[in-house]
Amino acid sequence: MKPQTMKAATAAKKLGVYLPATPPEFREREISRTELDELLAEPPAWLQALRAEGPHPRDVVARKLGVSNSGLARGGVTEALTTSEIKALLADPPAWLVSERATQAAVRAENARVKQRDAERARRSDDQAG
């Protein structure tokens, strides 16, 4: 039976790394599920370095900055950033980052409120049913 494979872009996403920064031998072929599992279990030096120093893909940059992917775009961040660039932004945040972090915090608070409300409704519904 032929092993299940994925495109390098898919494997990079699962590994949380920026595809163009990966070595050519990773980037230029399909990756088997077994190879991906091995990379996750015992990351080679290049993978450890990418995860620690970057450049990082958009979703990782957004998470590290505490904003959404859309917030990155609104802030004009279109390129992958390194860990040191992310730390520099956090140390001296530009106005767009302060604004986007506040927006993200408000979204999280609203999501928590809705989740709590729905849980209370479900509990009351269970109480009435039982």
All heavy atoms as an XYZ file, in Angstrom:
992
protein
N       0.846     -1.179      0.000
C       0.000      0.000      0.000
C       0.897      1.250      0.000
O       1.865      1.327      0.730
C      -0.899     -0.028      1.246
C      -1.906      1.079      1.270
S      -3.176      0.847      2.519
C      -2.375      1.573      3.928
N       0.529      2.214     -0.825
C       1.302      3.454     -0.943
C       1.053      4.324      0.290
O      -0.084      4.526      0.708
C       0.859      4.190     -2.206
C       1.681      5.421     -2.498
C       1.254      6.062     -3.810
C       2.161      7.227     -4.082
N       1.475      8.469     -4.299
N       2.137      4.871      0.890
C       1.936      5.708      2.077
C       1.212      7.003      1.723
O       1.360      7.533      0.627
C       3.353      5.990      2.569
C       4.234      5.766      1.391
C       3.546      4.744      0.530
N       0.422      7.487      2.667
C      -0.297      8.746      2.480
C       0.716      9.892      2.508
O       1.567      9.958      3.394
C      -1.319      8.908      3.597
C      -2.191     10.117      3.443
C      -3.182     10.252      4.590
O      -3.148      9.508      5.560
N      -4.063     11.220      4.478
N       0.623     10.787      1.516
C       1.549     11.914      1.453
C       0.779     13.218      1.419
O      -0.429     13.241      1.178
C       2.465     11.840      0.214
O       1.655     11.889     -0.958
C       3.319     10.591      0.219
N       1.502     14.305      1.661
C       0.911     15.644      1.604
C       1.911     16.573      0.940
O       3.104     16.280      0.898
C       0.561     16.127      3.010
C       1.762     16.300      3.920
S       1.329     16.527      5.649
C       1.093     14.838      6.151
N       1.393     17.673      0.444
C       2.274     18.680     -0.137
C       3.131     19.272      0.971
O       2.747     19.303      2.135
C       1.447     19.776     -0.800
C       0.707     19.309     -2.030
C      -0.105     20.425     -2.630
C      -0.850     19.915     -3.856
N      -1.749     20.915     -4.407
N       4.294     19.769      0.590
C       5.201     20.385      1.556
C       4.525     21.552      2.266
O       4.749     21.768      3.466
C       6.479     20.842      0.865
N       3.675     22.300      1.561
C       2.982     23.436      2.177
C       2.079     22.968      3.316
O       2.005     23.614      4.372
C       2.164     24.193      1.134
N       1.403     21.850      3.114
C       0.535     21.300      4.156
C       1.361     20.843      5.347
O       1.020     21.116      6.502
C      -0.296     20.128      3.600
O      -1.043     20.597      2.476
C      -1.239     19.552      4.648
N       2.467     20.162      5.070
C       3.344     19.692      6.149
C       3.908     20.874      6.926
O       3.966     20.850      8.162
C       4.460     18.831      5.585
N       4.316     21.926      6.222
C       4.864     23.115      6.889
C       3.818     23.734      7.805
O       4.127     24.135      8.932
C       5.351     24.130      5.861
N       2.580     23.792      7.329
C       1.494     24.351      8.146
C       1.302     23.519      9.407
O       1.169     24.060     10.501
C       0.208     24.416      7.327
C      -0.909     25.147      8.019
C      -2.030     25.428      7.042
C      -3.124     26.245      7.625
N      -2.766     27.625      7.891
N       1.311     22.208      9.264
C       1.156     21.321     10.421
C       2.325     21.447     11.396
O       2.164     21.260     12.593
C       0.990     19.863      9.968
C      -0.338     19.596      9.274
C      -0.456     18.158      8.845
C      -1.744     17.873      8.120
N      -2.912     17.847      8.982
N       3.501     21.763     10.870
C       4.685     21.944     11.711
C       4.780     23.360     12.280
O       5.609     23.631     13.148
C       5.955     21.626     10.907
C       6.138     20.172     10.493
C       7.272     20.052      9.482
C       6.387     19.282     11.704
N       3.954     24.272     11.758
C       3.959     25.649     12.232
C       5.161     26.449     11.768
O       5.646     27.320     12.485
N       5.646     26.148     10.550
C       6.807     26.863     10.031
C       6.479     27.510      8.686
O       5.542     27.112      8.001
C       8.048     25.945      9.895
C       8.512     25.460     11.262
C       7.789     24.771      8.980
N       7.289     28.496      8.315
C       7.134     29.246      7.077
C       7.803     28.460      5.950
O       9.021     28.271      5.957
C       7.775     30.626      7.283
C       7.646     31.585      6.139
C       6.403     31.942      5.627
C       8.773     32.176      5.590
C       6.292     32.865      4.604
C       8.669     33.097      4.560
C       7.416     33.433      4.073
O       7.305     34.337      3.052
N       7.011     27.991      5.003
C       7.504     27.101      3.942
C       8.734     27.640      3.206
O       9.708     26.902      3.044
C       6.390     26.766      2.954
C       6.790     25.845      1.797
C       7.218     24.480      2.315
C       5.667     25.720      0.797
N       8.755     28.908      2.746
C       9.943     29.373      2.015
C      11.240     29.323      2.835
O      12.326     29.351      2.261
C       9.590     30.819      1.642
C       8.099     30.840      1.596
C       7.667     29.901      2.702
N      11.144     29.246      4.144
C      12.347     29.196      4.986
C      12.833     27.770      5.227
O      13.914     27.574      5.788
C      12.074     29.878      6.326
N      12.056     26.780      4.794
C      12.462     25.381      4.989
C      13.530     24.995      3.972
O      13.636     25.617      2.917
C      11.257     24.423      4.860
O      10.705     24.546      3.551
C      10.191     24.706      5.906
N      14.310     23.957      4.270
C      15.339     23.525      3.316
C      14.715     23.011      2.011
O      13.597     22.482      2.029
C      16.057     22.384      4.040
C      15.551     22.359      5.428
C      14.299     23.162      5.488
N      15.427     23.144      0.896
C      14.900     22.678     -0.393
C      14.478     21.210     -0.374
O      13.477     20.848     -0.984
C      16.056     22.897     -1.372
C      16.918     23.921     -0.727
C      16.728     23.771      0.758
N      15.227     20.365      0.334
C      14.877     18.933      0.345
C      13.536     18.682      1.035
O      12.911     17.655      0.810
C      15.985     18.082      0.971
C      16.353     18.422      2.391
C      17.442     19.485      2.521
O      17.785     20.168      1.534
O      17.958     19.636      3.645
N      13.064     19.610      1.840
C      11.730     19.515      2.445
C      10.706     20.148      1.514
O       9.668     19.578      1.224
C      11.710     20.231      3.805
C      10.350     20.278      4.449
C       9.916     19.248      5.268
C       9.497     21.362      4.235
C       8.658     19.291      5.856
C       8.240     21.414      4.818
C       7.826     20.371      5.631
N      11.025     21.319      1.027
C      10.119     22.165      0.258
C       9.766     21.595     -1.110
O       8.673     21.822     -1.620
C      10.806     23.528      0.113
C       9.986     24.644     -0.307
C      10.710     25.986     -0.234
N      12.022     26.026     -0.867
C      13.142     26.349     -0.235
N      13.156     26.649      1.031
N      14.287     26.375     -0.884
N      10.668     20.844     -1.710
C      10.512     20.460     -3.112
C       9.986     19.045     -3.329
O      10.169     18.485     -4.403
C      11.855     20.647     -3.829
C      12.276     22.108     -3.858
C      13.701     22.324     -4.330
O      14.412     21.333     -4.611
O      14.106     23.497     -4.416
N       9.323     18.486     -2.319
C       8.763     17.141     -2.502
C       7.558     16.955     -1.595
O       7.263     17.789     -0.758
C       9.820     16.086     -2.200
C      10.282     16.096     -0.755
C      11.393     15.072     -0.513
N      11.799     15.073      0.862
C      11.214     14.383      1.835
N      10.193     13.607      1.577
N      11.647     14.452      3.082
N       6.885     15.819     -1.792
C       5.775     15.486     -0.916
C       6.322     14.826      0.343
O       7.376     14.192      0.324
C       4.784     14.575     -1.640
C       4.107     15.290     -2.802
C       2.702     14.813     -3.047
O       2.399     13.649     -2.725
O       1.907     15.614     -3.561
N       5.603     14.994      1.447
C       6.020     14.478      2.748
C       5.029     13.392      3.162
O       3.816     13.602      3.089
C       6.012     15.602      3.812
C       6.783     16.830      3.332
C       6.515     15.095      5.159
C       8.245     16.630      3.089
N       5.545     12.249      3.593
C       4.650     11.175      4.030
C       4.168     11.457      5.445
O       4.791     12.196      6.206
C       5.367      9.820      3.979
O       6.294      9.717      5.043
N       3.072     10.843      5.794
C       2.522     10.970      7.142
C       3.548     10.483      8.169
O       3.736     11.082      9.222
C       1.215     10.167      7.221
C       0.615     10.036      8.585
C      -0.036     11.261      9.133
N      -1.018     11.831      8.249
C      -1.517     13.046      8.414
N      -1.104     13.784      9.410
N      -2.398     13.522      7.597
N       4.254      9.412      7.839
C       5.287      8.861      8.736
C       6.411      9.867      8.935
O       6.868     10.091     10.057
C       5.847      7.541      8.155
O       4.756      6.636      7.956
C       6.863      6.917      9.076
N       6.851     10.506      7.832
C       7.910     11.522      7.932
C       7.455     12.696      8.798
O       8.230     13.193      9.624
C       8.287     12.050      6.544
C       9.085     11.074      5.705
C       9.310     11.613      4.302
O       8.327     11.783      3.556
O      10.480     11.889      3.977
N       6.208     13.128      8.624
C       5.683     14.227      9.422
C       5.694     13.848     10.902
O       6.123     14.635     11.753
C       4.268     14.602      8.984
C       3.622     15.723      9.793
C       4.339     17.045      9.554
C       2.154     15.845      9.465
N       5.230     12.641     11.210
C       5.225     12.176     12.602
C       6.630     12.160     13.185
O       6.833     12.534     14.348
C       4.585     10.784     12.703
C       3.084     10.803     12.429
O       2.473     11.899     12.466
O       2.526      9.722     12.163
N       7.615     11.751     12.366
C       9.005     11.730     12.829
C       9.522     13.152     13.074
O      10.224     13.405     14.050
C       9.901     11.013     11.810
C       9.674      9.514     11.757
C      10.350      8.839     10.567
O      11.027      9.532      9.761
O      10.183      7.616     10.426
N       9.155     14.090     12.189
C       9.566     15.485     12.364
C       8.946     16.084     13.632
O       9.593     16.865     14.335
C       9.165     16.323     11.141
C       9.961     16.080      9.871
C       9.296     16.761      8.679
C      11.390     16.565     10.025
N       7.710     15.697     13.914
C       7.049     16.192     15.122
C       7.666     15.576     16.381
O       7.858     16.263     17.382
C       5.547     15.870     15.072
C       4.726     16.708     14.103
C       3.347     16.103     13.897
C       4.615     18.141     14.589
N       7.974     14.292     16.321
C       8.515     13.592     17.487
C       9.960     13.989     17.781
O      10.336     14.189     18.940
C       8.419     12.083     17.282
N      10.771     14.080     16.736
C      12.186     14.420     16.893
C      12.582     15.460     15.852
O      13.164     15.125     14.820
C      13.049     13.160     16.750
C      12.820     12.149     17.858
C      13.745     10.947     17.744
O      14.878     11.105     17.258
O      13.326      9.866     18.142
N      12.269     16.734     16.133
C      12.557     17.783     15.140
C      14.056     17.929     14.888
O      14.834     18.019     15.830
C      11.986     19.048     15.761
C      11.419     18.686     17.077
C      11.630     17.247     17.320
N      14.461     17.935     13.601
C      15.876     18.164     13.280
C      16.264     19.606     13.605
O      15.404     20.454     13.871
C      15.946     17.891     11.773
C      14.545     18.067     11.273
C      13.632     17.735     12.408
N      17.551     19.883     13.556
C      18.072     21.199     13.930
C      17.411     22.324     13.128
O      17.071     23.374     13.685
C      19.583     21.228     13.758
N      17.218     22.135     11.809
C      16.634     23.203     10.993
C      15.215     23.534     11.448
O      14.816     24.691     11.464
C      16.667     22.862      9.501
C      15.814     21.704      9.056
C      16.215     20.415      8.884
C      14.419     21.723      8.727
N      15.151     19.637      8.479
C      14.040     20.418      8.375
C      13.445     22.725      8.694
C      12.741     20.071      7.995
C      12.153     22.381      8.320
C      11.817     21.072      7.975
N      14.460     22.515     11.859
C      13.083     22.728     12.309
C      13.071     23.412     13.678
O      12.305     24.349     13.908
C      12.323     21.396     12.354
C      10.866     21.455     12.779
C      10.068     22.449     11.954
C      10.250     20.054     12.683
N      13.935     22.991     14.558
C      14.042     23.632     15.878
C      14.410     25.113     15.720
O      13.832     25.973     16.385
C      15.084     22.915     16.735
C      14.670     21.526     17.159
C      15.774     20.815     17.929
O      16.644     21.446     18.520
N      15.738     19.493     17.931
N      15.359     25.400     14.826
C      15.788     26.782     14.605
C      14.655     27.624     14.021
O      14.435     28.765     14.463
C      17.003     26.814     13.692
N      13.923     27.080     13.051
C      12.810     27.830     12.450
C      11.732     28.132     13.484
O      11.183     29.235     13.516
C      12.187     27.036     11.297
C      12.744     27.274      9.922
C      11.998     26.444      8.886
C      12.694     28.734      9.544
N      11.426     27.141     14.311
C      10.397     27.356     15.327
C      10.836     28.392     16.359
O      10.030     29.175     16.840
C      10.068     26.037     16.028
C       9.225     25.116     15.174
C       8.985     23.834     15.896
N       7.935     23.041     15.286
C       7.687     21.787     15.615
N       8.407     21.190     16.555
N       6.728     21.126     15.031
N      12.112     28.405     16.687
C      12.613     29.324     17.707
C      12.851     30.735     17.173
O      12.523     31.712     17.836
C      13.905     28.770     18.309
N      13.424     30.829     15.968
C      13.884     32.122     15.461
C      13.066     32.668     14.303
O      13.132     33.845     13.997
C      15.353     31.987     15.027
C      16.270     31.576     16.164
C      17.582     30.973     15.678
O      17.953     31.203     14.510
O      18.223     30.273     16.482
N      12.326     31.791     13.608
C      11.562     32.220     12.445
C      12.436     32.250     11.207
O      13.551     31.736     11.235
N      11.962     32.834     10.142
C      10.726     33.599     10.042
C       9.495     32.708     10.263
O       9.508     31.528      9.929
C      10.766     34.168      8.625
C      11.673     33.273      7.862
C      12.657     32.726      8.856
N       8.458     33.323     10.842
C       7.247     32.597     11.197
C       6.129     32.886     10.195
O       6.035     33.998      9.673
C       6.778     33.016     12.594
C       7.809     32.781     13.651
N       8.126     31.531     14.114
C       8.612     33.629     14.324
C       9.064     31.624     15.048
N       9.388     32.895     15.181
N       5.240     31.900      9.964
C       4.084     32.135      9.090
C       3.090     33.102      9.759
O       3.135     33.323     10.970
C       3.469     30.746      8.903
C       3.982     29.923     10.030
C       5.290     30.525     10.456
N       2.201     33.658      8.955
C       1.246     34.676      9.423
C       0.483     34.265     10.669
O       0.326     35.057     11.590
C       0.238     35.007      8.316
C       0.828     35.778      7.168
C      -0.239     36.111      6.140
N      -1.295     36.934      6.685
C      -1.207     38.246      6.864
N      -0.116     38.874      6.540
N      -2.211     38.929      7.360
N      -0.034     33.030     10.702
C      -0.847     32.630     11.850
C      -0.022     32.601     13.134
O      -0.513     32.954     14.203
C      -1.564     31.305     11.599
C      -0.639     30.146     11.312
O       0.435     30.342     10.711
O      -0.994     29.007     11.682
N       1.236     32.212     13.031
C       2.113     32.190     14.205
C       2.446     33.625     14.631
O       2.421     33.957     15.818
C       3.395     31.368     13.927
C       4.381     31.479     15.070
C       3.040     29.906     13.667
N       2.736     34.486     13.649
C       3.026     35.895     13.948
C       1.818     36.522     14.653
O       1.965     37.190     15.686
C       3.382     36.688     12.669
C       3.487     38.178     12.955
C       4.677     36.166     12.067
N       0.632     36.288     14.107
C      -0.586     36.853     14.697
C      -0.758     36.370     16.137
O      -1.040     37.169     17.036
C      -1.809     36.475     13.857
N      -0.577     35.072     16.364
C      -0.737     34.509     17.711
C       0.282     35.115     18.677
O      -0.057     35.510     19.786
C      -0.624     32.986     17.662
C      -0.954     32.321     18.988
C      -0.940     30.808     18.924
N       0.401     30.307     18.662
C       0.770     29.680     17.551
N      -0.079     29.456     16.593
N       2.015     29.270     17.400
N       1.536     35.226     18.245
C       2.581     35.770     19.110
C       2.340     37.247     19.428
O       2.702     37.717     20.503
C       3.962     35.588     18.476
C       4.456     34.142     18.514
C       5.811     34.010     17.849
C       6.319     32.609     17.856
N       7.186     32.307     18.982
N       1.739     37.975     18.491
C       1.444     39.394     18.714
C       0.106     39.603     19.426
O      -0.200     40.709     19.850
C       1.443     40.160     17.387
C       2.799     40.348     16.714
C       2.633     41.007     15.355
C       3.736     41.155     17.601
N      -0.698     38.553     19.524
C      -1.998     38.670     20.192
C      -3.037     39.381     19.360
O      -3.894     40.085     19.897
N      -2.958     39.188     18.026
C      -3.928     39.811     17.123
C      -4.440     38.748     16.148
O      -3.936     37.629     16.103
C      -3.313     40.991     16.327
C      -2.807     42.079     17.271
C      -2.197     40.550     15.414
N      -5.434     39.134     15.356
C      -5.949     38.235     14.331
C      -5.127     38.357     13.051
O      -4.364     39.320     12.885
C      -7.416     38.580     14.025
O      -7.483     39.862     13.425
N      -5.305     37.393     12.140
C      -4.650     37.502     10.831
C      -5.119     38.758     10.108
O      -4.331     39.442      9.451
C      -4.943     36.265      9.976
C      -4.102     35.070     10.376
O      -3.066     35.221     11.022
N      -4.541     33.895      9.995
N      -6.404     39.091     10.253
C      -6.932     40.310      9.641
C      -6.282     41.539     10.254
O      -6.005     42.525      9.558
C      -8.446     40.392      9.829
O      -9.072     39.286      9.231
N      -6.032     41.481     11.555
C      -5.373     42.593     12.234
C      -3.968     42.820     11.703
O      -3.521     43.967     11.577
N      -3.278     41.722     11.400
C      -1.944     41.853     10.790
C      -2.045     42.601      9.470
O      -1.256     43.499      9.198
C      -1.327     40.480     10.513
C      -0.644     39.736     11.639
C      -0.058     38.440     11.111
C       0.414     40.575     12.301
N      -3.009     42.196      8.658
C      -3.180     42.832      7.348
C      -3.513     44.310      7.504
O      -2.948     45.165      6.804
C      -4.272     42.113      6.556
N      -4.419     44.619      8.452
C      -4.768     46.027      8.673
C      -3.554     46.821      9.144
O      -3.427     48.002      8.849
C      -5.914     46.142      9.687
C      -7.267     45.759      9.119
C      -8.395     46.117     10.068
N      -8.379     45.333     11.302
C      -8.965     44.147     11.460
N      -9.633     43.601     10.459
N      -8.911     43.521     12.620
N      -2.652     46.156      9.861
C      -1.447     46.819     10.342
C      -0.352     46.905      9.299
O       0.715     47.452      9.559
N      -0.603     46.328      8.131
C       0.367     46.392      7.043
C       1.459     45.338      7.119
O       2.457     45.427      6.400
N       1.282     44.327      7.972
C       2.278     43.261      8.073
C       1.946     42.214      7.014
O       0.975     41.482      7.136
C       2.294     42.621      9.482
C       3.289     41.472      9.537
C       2.617     43.658     10.534
N       2.763     42.172      5.969
C       2.503     41.249      4.869
C       3.582     40.186      4.741
O       3.396     39.193      4.055
C       2.390     42.013      3.532
O       3.602     42.742      3.336
C       1.211     42.974      3.544
N       4.717     40.406      5.391
C       5.837     39.470      5.304
C       5.931     38.643      6.575
O       5.447     39.042      7.633
C       7.149     40.248      5.115
C       7.187     41.114      3.876
C       7.109     40.321      2.589
O       7.765     39.271      2.500
O       6.387     40.746      1.674
N       6.587     37.489      6.460
C       6.871     36.683      7.636
C       7.826     37.463      8.533
O       8.666     38.219      8.041
C       7.502     35.356      7.212
N       7.649     37.306      9.837
C       8.522     38.004     10.779
C       9.345     37.011     11.586
O       8.897     35.898     11.852
C       7.696     38.854     11.754
C       6.851     39.974     11.157
C       6.069     40.695     12.263
C       7.706     40.964     10.399
N      10.520     37.434     11.998
C      11.361     36.612     12.859
C      10.952     36.838     14.315
O      10.244     37.795     14.632
C      12.851     36.964     12.696
O      13.029     38.312     13.127
C      13.315     36.790     11.258
N      11.435     35.980     15.187
C      11.154     36.130     16.611
C      11.663     37.470     17.119
O      10.968     38.157     17.877
C      11.796     34.968     17.403
O      11.209     33.739     16.923
C      11.555     35.091     18.883
N      12.854     37.885     16.691
C      13.393     39.164     17.168
C      12.551     40.344     16.662
O      12.362     41.324     17.387
C      14.866     39.327     16.788
O      15.025     39.293     15.393
N      12.027     40.266     15.444
C      11.158     41.338     14.938
C       9.851     41.400     15.733
O       9.343     42.488     16.028
C      10.860     41.118     13.442
C      12.069     41.340     12.547
C      11.854     40.877     11.119
O      11.152     39.877     10.885
O      12.417     41.532     10.220
N       9.321     40.229     16.076
C       8.088     40.171     16.876
C       8.347     40.764     18.264
O       7.564     41.581     18.761
C       7.574     38.718     16.979
C       7.089     38.248     15.605
C       6.465     38.603     18.023
C       6.826     36.752     15.509
N       9.476     40.389     18.873
C       9.817     40.927     20.202
C       9.984     42.442     20.152
O       9.572     43.146     21.079
C      11.086     40.260     20.742
C      10.848     38.840     21.207
C      12.127     38.214     21.742
C      11.847     36.795     22.216
N      13.071     36.126     22.670
N      10.569     42.954     19.073
C      10.749     44.404     18.925
C       9.395     45.106     18.838
O       9.197     46.167     19.450
C      11.598     44.711     17.696
N       8.452     44.526     18.112
C       7.109     45.105     18.014
C       6.417     45.100     19.375
O       5.738     46.052     19.743
C       6.256     44.343     16.997
C       6.499     44.648     15.529
C       5.729     43.679     14.645
C       6.105     46.081     15.214
N       6.584     44.010     20.128
C       5.953     43.920     21.438
C       6.602     44.872     22.440
O       5.930     45.407     23.325
C       6.009     42.474     21.963
C       5.118     41.476     21.226
C       5.410     40.055     21.682
C       3.648     41.814     21.420
N       7.901     45.093     22.308
C       8.621     45.976     23.232
C       8.235     47.442     23.022
O       8.170     48.211     23.985
C      10.123     45.795     23.063
N       7.984     47.817     21.781
C       7.630     49.200     21.457
C       6.484     49.156     20.446
O       6.686     49.416     19.253
C       8.852     49.930     20.881
C       8.586     51.417     20.679
O       7.619     51.943     21.273
O       9.343     52.041     19.916
N       5.269     48.809     20.917
C       4.173     48.568     19.975
C       3.714     49.821     19.236
O       3.480     50.858     19.866
C       3.046     48.025     20.860
C       3.404     48.372     22.246
C       4.877     48.613     22.301
N       3.611     49.716     17.914
C       3.056     50.828     17.137
C       1.552     50.953     17.436
O       0.940     50.029     17.980
C       3.303     50.424     15.688
C       3.523     48.954     15.709
C       4.021     48.598     17.071
N       0.973     52.067     17.073
C      -0.441     52.344     17.362
C      -1.356     51.245     16.810
O      -2.309     50.836     17.487
C      -0.836     53.705     16.793
N      -1.076     50.755     15.593
C      -1.946     49.723     15.017
C      -1.951     48.459     15.878
O      -2.993     47.825     16.032
C      -1.560     49.395     13.566
C      -0.275     48.622     13.414
C       0.957     49.129     13.156
C      -0.098     47.203     13.537
N       1.885     48.123     13.121
C       1.271     46.920     13.337
C      -0.952     46.133     13.788
C       1.805     45.637     13.383
C      -0.433     44.842     13.835
C       0.926     44.607     13.640
N      -0.801     48.111     16.454
C      -0.715     46.903     17.269
C      -1.489     47.074     18.577
O      -2.215     46.167     18.999
C       0.747     46.532     17.544
C       0.975     45.257     18.356
C       0.287     44.055     17.722
C       2.472     44.992     18.506
N      -1.369     48.225     19.204
C      -2.121     48.507     20.434
C      -3.619     48.390     20.149
O      -4.367     47.752     20.892
C      -1.759     49.907     20.985
C      -2.660     50.288     22.155
C      -0.293     49.945     21.394
N      -4.058     48.999     19.054
C      -5.471     48.970     18.668
C      -5.951     47.552     18.372
O      -7.014     47.124     18.841
C      -5.674     49.867     17.449
O      -6.980     49.748     16.968
N      -5.180     46.811     17.593
C      -5.577     45.443     17.226
C      -5.588     44.509     18.434
O      -6.446     43.631     18.536
C      -4.669     44.885     16.134
C      -4.862     45.527     14.775
C      -6.263     45.352     14.196
O      -6.964     44.380     14.532
O      -6.665     46.214     13.389
N      -4.643     44.682     19.354
C      -4.640     43.855     20.570
C      -5.876     44.143     21.418
O      -6.466     43.238     21.998
C      -3.360     44.075     21.366
C      -2.151     43.435     20.699
C      -0.880     43.715     21.456
N      -0.912     43.059     22.746
C      -0.053     42.132     23.143
N       0.926     41.777     22.359
N      -0.153     41.592     24.319
N      -6.280     45.415     21.481
C      -7.494     45.775     22.217
C      -8.719     45.159     21.544
O      -9.613     44.629     22.222
C      -7.633     47.299     22.295
N      -8.756     45.215     20.228
C      -9.862     44.611     19.486
C      -9.920     43.110     19.754
O     -10.991     42.558     20.025
C      -9.702     44.866     17.968
O      -9.728     46.268     17.744
C     -10.784     44.177     17.160
N      -8.773     42.455     19.696
C      -8.717     41.010     19.920
C      -9.163     40.665     21.339
O      -9.874     39.691     21.563
C      -7.300     40.490     19.654
C      -7.184     39.003     19.585
C      -7.860     38.395     18.368
O      -8.300     39.091     17.457
N      -7.966     37.102     18.354
N      -8.761     41.468     22.321
C      -9.172     41.238     23.710
C     -10.688     41.380     23.848
O     -11.328     40.591     24.549
C      -8.454     42.211     24.638
N     -11.265     42.364     23.164
C     -12.717     42.555     23.206
C     -13.440     41.371     22.565
O     -14.474     40.920     23.076
C     -13.097     43.866     22.503
N     -12.897     40.869     21.471
C     -13.497     39.703     20.801
C     -13.452     38.491     21.729
O     -14.444     37.759     21.878
C     -12.774     39.406     19.464
C     -13.156     38.052     18.913
C     -13.081     40.501     18.449
N     -12.299     38.272     22.381
C     -12.186     37.139     23.311
C     -13.171     37.275     24.471
O     -13.808     36.310     24.879
C     -10.760     37.019     23.841
C      -9.816     36.330     22.882
C      -8.516     35.914     23.561
N      -7.728     37.042     24.023
C      -6.843     37.703     23.290
N      -6.621     37.347     22.053
N      -6.184     38.723     23.793
N     -13.307     38.483     25.005
C     -14.238     38.715     26.108
C     -15.677     38.441     25.672
O     -16.455     37.817     26.409
C     -14.101     40.144     26.631
N     -16.042     38.897     24.485
C     -17.386     38.658     23.975
C     -17.628     37.168     23.744
O     -18.694     36.640     24.080
C     -17.625     39.449     22.677
C     -18.963     39.190     22.019
C     -20.185     39.586     22.852
O     -20.033     40.206     23.928
O     -21.305     39.258     22.433
N     -16.646     36.476     23.189
C     -16.785     35.027     22.981
C     -16.971     34.297     24.305
O     -17.772     33.371     24.408
C     -15.581     34.464     22.225
C     -15.577     34.871     20.762
O     -16.586     35.312     20.225
N     -14.428     34.741     20.114
N     -16.233     34.719     25.326
C     -16.368     34.102     26.648
C     -17.757     34.374     27.219
O     -18.382     33.494     27.823
C     -15.289     34.630     27.587
N     -18.254     35.603     27.041
C     -19.588     35.953     27.533
C     -20.664     35.102     26.849
O     -21.542     34.553     27.509
C     -19.871     37.441     27.280
C     -21.192     37.917     27.898
C     -21.614     39.289     27.373
N     -21.972     39.286     25.965
C     -23.128     38.811     25.470
N     -24.036     38.296     26.256
N     -23.369     38.857     24.168
N     -20.562     34.939     25.541
C     -21.540     34.143     24.795
C     -21.463     32.672     25.223
O     -22.497     32.018     25.412
C     -21.313     34.299     23.272
C     -22.115     33.286     22.479
C     -21.655     35.718     22.833
N     -20.261     32.165     25.407
C     -20.100     30.780     25.842
C     -20.734     30.569     27.218
O     -21.438     29.581     27.449
C     -18.607     30.418     25.876
C     -18.335     28.982     26.196
C     -16.848     28.681     26.134
C     -16.582     27.220     26.444
N     -15.160     26.910     26.390
N     -20.506     31.515     28.127
C     -21.088     31.443     29.476
C     -22.614     31.492     29.403
O     -23.303     30.718     30.050
C     -20.552     32.602     30.332
C     -21.131     32.654     31.726
C     -20.651     31.522     32.604
O     -19.573     30.999     32.399
N     -21.451     31.139     33.564
N     -23.143     32.414     28.584
C     -24.588     32.543     28.421
C     -25.193     31.243     27.891
O     -26.197     30.756     28.400
C     -24.902     33.692     27.461
C     -26.397     33.922     27.243
C     -26.700     34.624     25.943
N     -26.288     33.782     24.823
C     -26.083     34.226     23.588
N     -26.216     35.494     23.304
N     -25.724     33.404     22.630
N     -24.537     30.669     26.870
C     -25.052     29.431     26.283
C     -24.995     28.274     27.282
O     -25.894     27.437     27.320
C     -24.289     29.088     25.009
C     -24.563     30.072     23.877
O     -25.513     30.882     24.007
O     -23.829     30.032     22.870
N     -23.951     28.233     28.103
C     -23.830     27.181     29.112
C     -24.940     27.323     30.151
O     -25.533     26.315     30.581
C     -22.455     27.247     29.775
N     -25.237     28.566     30.546
C     -26.315     28.791     31.516
C     -27.667     28.403     30.927
O     -28.491     27.794     31.605
C     -26.320     30.253     31.966
C     -25.165     30.590     32.878
C     -25.090     32.072     33.216
O     -26.063     32.818     32.945
O     -24.043     32.487     33.748
N     -27.890     28.719     29.671
C     -29.143     28.340     29.007
C     -29.274     26.819     28.946
O     -30.348     26.274     29.186
C     -29.203     28.918     27.590
C     -29.501     30.386     27.550
C     -29.586     30.874     26.112
N     -29.877     32.295     26.059
C     -29.810     33.023     24.953
N     -29.475     32.453     23.807
N     -30.091     34.304     24.988
N     -28.181     26.142     28.609
C     -28.215     24.681     28.529
C     -28.494     24.079     29.905
O     -29.269     23.122     30.022
C     -26.891     24.158     27.975
N     -27.869     24.659     30.939
C     -28.087     24.159     32.299
C     -29.542     24.340     32.709
O     -30.169     23.427     33.241
C     -27.156     24.880     33.274
C     -27.256     24.382     34.711
C     -26.360     25.135     35.679
N     -26.419     26.591     35.549
C     -27.418     27.359     36.017
N     -28.429     26.823     36.618
N     -27.362     28.666     35.864
N     -30.110     25.510     32.421
C     -31.528     25.754     32.775
C     -32.434     24.814     32.003
O     -33.408     24.291     32.547
C     -31.900     27.207     32.471
C     -31.392     28.170     33.532
C     -32.070     29.524     33.422
N     -31.843     30.190     32.148
C     -30.892     31.082     31.930
N     -30.086     31.448     32.905
N     -30.752     31.643     30.746
N     -32.097     24.572     30.747
C     -32.891     23.653     29.923
C     -32.830     22.240     30.502
O     -33.844     21.548     30.580
C     -32.359     23.655     28.491
O     -33.063     22.731     27.714
N     -31.639     21.813     30.937
C     -31.480     20.492     31.565
C     -32.251     20.414     32.868
O     -32.883     19.396     33.173
C     -30.006     20.179     31.824
C     -29.224     19.901     30.551
O     -29.874     19.684     29.494
O     -27.977     19.902     30.597
N     -32.231     21.507     33.663
C     -32.944     21.535     34.940
C     -34.445     21.395     34.717
O     -35.136     20.703     35.464
C     -32.652     22.839     35.705
C     -31.238     22.891     36.243
O     -30.564     21.845     36.226
O     -30.807     23.981     36.663
N     -34.966     22.059     33.694
C     -36.409     21.996     33.413
C     -36.804     20.628     32.862
O     -37.872     20.137     33.133
C     -36.779     23.086     32.414
C     -36.709     24.475     33.007
C     -36.914     25.575     31.975
O     -37.071     25.286     30.793
N     -36.903     26.828     32.426
N     -35.907     20.010     32.094
C     -36.205     18.708     31.493
C     -36.175     17.595     32.551
O     -36.865     16.613     32.439
C     -35.236     18.397     30.375
N     -35.306     17.766     33.548
C     -35.088     16.698     34.521
C     -35.949     16.853     35.688
O     -36.595     16.215     36.363
